[in-house]
Amino acid sequence: MSEIDFSTRCPQKYRTLRPPAPGAVLECHAYHRHEQWVCHVLDGAQSLAADRAWTAELRRIATLPDAMRRTEMRRQRIHDVDADLIERFAAEHRSAQWQLLDRLAELAGQFDVSQNPQELCAQYYARRAAGDSEQIFRAQFALACRFNAAYWANGGIGDEPMKAVADAIEWRWREQSGPEGRADWDYLADAVHDWEQAPASMARLVEQIAHDEDEGARPLSPTQRRSIMQARELTGHGAWEA
């Protein structure tokens, strides 16, 4: 939409204008003793471009993790038809992500990068994660972790496609999922590092967390606790029971 702004103390001459052409609206706004006439010209190309830009924004919001998506919708006051569109786009995005994960897990199985191939599938986390987005996140992290390990196990030679996939997954969660996605990724990555470097200390931490929870305390968020359990499983220090 473009605007042609006519401002005057004596707007009578504008009242003699011919009726606006189809797609144009002539409005008068009173500001104290002054009047402002604004002609809104609905340009077809501009309108189409605006619609496309807004649809692209709705699709971007649809790719965000569940909590971030709801926050962004509240911030932009999105509801009704646009909210329904976001949910449809989100469902399409999840379906595409699951299909991609299944394909990557299949390829990972061919290269034998994991002793537990199920950990590379989103379905594996159905009873271990809170919602579809977290299932996808944990499966993709496991894929990136295994691909990176396979790459470095061979001295970084010959497995460049695996490293590229791992880097792409990390970039998607750290750079495209907002502060929450970056924080979740970094926390899980740090937990993996801690289990690798100090497994005894991490085992004591798990025991302490369980003791605190028995006493009614919650030192960690549910997501953080699940990340510690997944990191333990990824590093071979204990199974993550559903």
N, C-alpha and C positions, 0 to 999 in steps of 0.2 A: 504494500500500500504506500502510495506517495501522497504528500500533502502540499497544496499551494495555499500559502497563508496571506490573507488580505486583512490588514488592520487599519482602522481609520476611526476618527472621531465622528465622521458623518457617513455612515454606511449606506445612506439612502441610494446612492448611485449603483451599489451592488445589487439592490433589490430589482433593478431593471434588467439584470442579467437574464439571458435566456435560460430556461430550465436546464439543469445539468444533463449531460448526455447519459445514456444508460451506463450504469456502473459508477456514477459519480454522485456524491452527496454534498450539498451545500448546507453548512451549519452556522448558526450565529451563537456566540458565547458572550455573555455580559460580564465584564470585569469592572466593578464599581460603576463609573459613568462612561466607561469606554466599551465599545463593542468590538469583537473580533470575529471576522468571518473566515471560515476555513472550508476550503473545497477539498474533500477527500476523493481522490481519483483512484478507482480500483483498476489497477493495471493487471491484465491477465497473466503476463509473464512474471511480474513481481509476486502476484498472489500464488502462482504455482511454485515459485522458488521458496517463498515463505512456508508453504505447506510441506515442501520437501525437507526444508531445514528443520521444521518442527517434528516431522516424522523421524528424521535422523536423530534428533534429541531424545525422542521417546524410545527409540531402539537402543540408544546409549544407556539410558536409565535402566532399560530392561536387562542389560548385561551385568548390572551391579549385583553384589551379594544381597540377600534378602533384606537385612536390616538397613543397609545403605540405600537400597531402592525405596523402601518405605520413607526413610528420612528425606530423600531427594524429592519424592512426590509431595510430601507435606511442605517442604520448603518452597516448591514451585506451585503449590496449591492445585495439583493435578487431580482431577476426579472425573466421574461419569464416563463419557465415551473414551477420553484419553487414558483414563486409568484402566479401562477394559483392554485398550490396545496394548498398553504396557504389559499387562498380564499375558496377553496372547503372544507378544514378542518374547517375553521371558520364557514361556513354555517352549517356543520354537528354539530359543537359544539353548535351553537345557537339553532339549532333544538332540541338537547338533553337537553339544559338548559330550553327551553320553555316547553318541555314535563315534565321535573322534576318539574318546577314551577307549572304547571297545577295540577300535582298529589299532591304536597304539599298544594296547595291552596284548593284542594278538601278535603284533610285530615283536614286542618285547619277549613274548614267549618263544618265538622262533630263535631269538638270540640268547635265550636262557639267562636273562639278566637278574632274575629273582627266583629264590627257592620257594616262594609263595606267590605264584602268579595272581591269585585272587586279590592280593593287596593292591594290584594295579587297576582294579575295576571299581567303578563307583558303587555298584551293588554291594560290594564287600562292607561298605561303611553304612549301610542302611540302618543297622542297629547300633552303630557306634557314633553316628554324627547327628546333629540337629538340623535336618532339612536337606533338600537337594543340593543347594549351593555348597554346603560344607562337605557333602559326600564327594562332589566333583573336585573341590579344593584338595581334599586329602588324597584322593586317587591321583590327581595330577602331581601333587608333591611327591608321592611315592614313585611315580614314573620318572620325574626329574632326578630324584635321589638315586634311583637304580641306573639310569642312563649316565649320570655323572660318574658313578662308581665304576661302571663298565669302561667308560672312556679313560679314566685315570689308571685303571688296573692294567691297561695296555700301554701305559706311558704316554697317553694322549696321541696315539698314532693309529690311524685307520678307522676310527669310530667318530669322525667329525659329524656325520648326520645325527648321531645320538646326542652329542654335545649341543648341536644346534637346537634340537627339540627341547632339551633340558633348559637351555638359555631362554627359548621362546616361552616356555611355561612359566619360568621365574619372572620374566619381564611382564607377562600378562597379569600376574597376581601382584607384583610389587609396584608396577607403574600404571596399570589400568584399572585397578580395583579400589583406588582411593586409600586414605590413611588406614582404614580398618583392614583392607586386604593386605597391605604392606605389613602392618603390625602382626597379623596372623601368620604370614609367611615367615617373617623374621623370628617370631617366637618359636615356631616349629623348627626352623633351621638351627637356632641356638640350642634347642633341646636335643637335637640330633648330635650336635657338636659336643654337648656336655656328656651325653651318654657314651660317646666314643672316647672322650678324654678322661672322664671320672665316673665310671659306672657304679662304683661302690657308693660314692657320695649321692648319686642320683637314686640309687636303690633306697638309701636312707631317707631321701626326700620323699619318695613315694610312700614309705612307711609312715613318715611324719604327717603327710597329707591325709592318709587314711585315719590316723589317730585324731587329728584335728577335726575331721569331718564327723567322727564318732562323738566328739565332744560338742558338736554343733557349730564349729567354726568353719569358715569358707575362705581360706587364705588365697585361693586361686579361683578364677572364673571357670565355669564348666568347659569353655573352649580351651583354655590353657591346660586344664587337667587332661583333657582328651589329647592334646598335642604331646604332653609328656608321655602318655601311654603309647601313642603312635610312634614317637621317637624311640621308645624302648624296644618296640617290636621291630622297627626298621633297622636298628643296630644289633639285633640278635640277642637282647638281654631279657627277653620275656615276651610271651604272647599277650596280645591285647584281647581280652575276653569281651565278647559282645554283651 
